[in-house]
Structure formats: C-alpha cells, structure tokens
Amino acid sequence: MKNVDEIMEDFMEDYREDPEGWSFWTKKSDDFYDIYVINDDRGYFIKVDSIYTQNTLGMGKKIQVEKDQLKQKLPDFGFRKFKKDELKSFLESLSSQDQKKKQEVVEKKMKKKPTLPKRTDDDEYLMLGPFNRGEPFRYPLEEHEKVNRELRKKLKEKFRKKYPMYR
C-alpha cells in the first residue's frame, strides 16, 4: 500500500513502458472516490478523498485482474497529441448540438494510439482520456474487497490526521 503520489509514479512507469491497453475508471464509494487504472491482468486500485483537487489525499495498491472480470473493452486511456488547428476543430465539434457528430469526432480521436507524455512543440497539445465512470468489473474479487477495506482504513487515518476537526 502506497501514498497516491507513489502509486501514480508506479503507474506512470508502467505506462511509459507500454502506453496501450490502459483504461481508467472512477466511482464514488463511501466517503471517498475509487479509481481503477487497468491493463490486461494488472491494475492499480486507488482511493482518494477528492477528484476535484490537485493535492488530494489518497492511498493505492497494485492489483491483479482476471480478464473475464472486466465489463467491456474500451478505448485505450492515455495521452493523445493534437496540432493547434486539429484541437480547434475538435473543440468546435464538441460544442456542436449534433450528438452524432460529437460522438464521431471523439471516437475518431480515441481510435488513435495513446502516446507518451513528451515535450511538445508550440503548436502541439496533449489530451488525456477517456475517463470512465462506474465499476469496471462484472463481479468483485475477494482480494479487491480486502484491498478496498485496507485502503479505506488507511485513508481515513490520513484524513483524520490532516483534518482533526472531522472525527
């Protein structure tokens, strides 16, 4: 079990080795948010106090995943490059009222392979996604439930230590 910064470093190390095949899930559970970052038979289970702040409190652990346990195959989560004019066109399409057009534009970009977050040129931008909401698993593993309890306990301790007025 590691702090959120350490576990995200572990994830980024794995991501740099191979940026393809990752999916990112988040859901609200109990007092915290659960984040799953999954690739094939491995993943990271992270519990954080908030998904809305940069300085979040969190704990995480690397987990094993059974392939038949996953709900569906999703577009790969990761970084995708845009040229300045491509980004402008992409954002304009998203502001359209035409839902079919929006979906086509997003699906086209998501079909491109994720890239590594490297230095970009002045006319290049990076987008990170897609982010999925909900539970990625068709059924929970006993091990995941155990990890969930451990993470929740450790995160509550950290939270109470940082914010003693919330007992």
Secondary structure, 3 states (H helix, E strand, C coil): CEEHHHHHHHHHHHHHHCCCCEEEEEEEECCEEEEEEEECCEEEEEEECCCCCCCCCEEEEEEECCHHHECCCCCCCEEEEEEHHHHHHHHHHHCCCCHHHHHHHHHHHHHCCCECCCCCCCCEEEEEECEEECCCECCCCHHHHHHHHHHHHHHHHHHHHHCCCCC
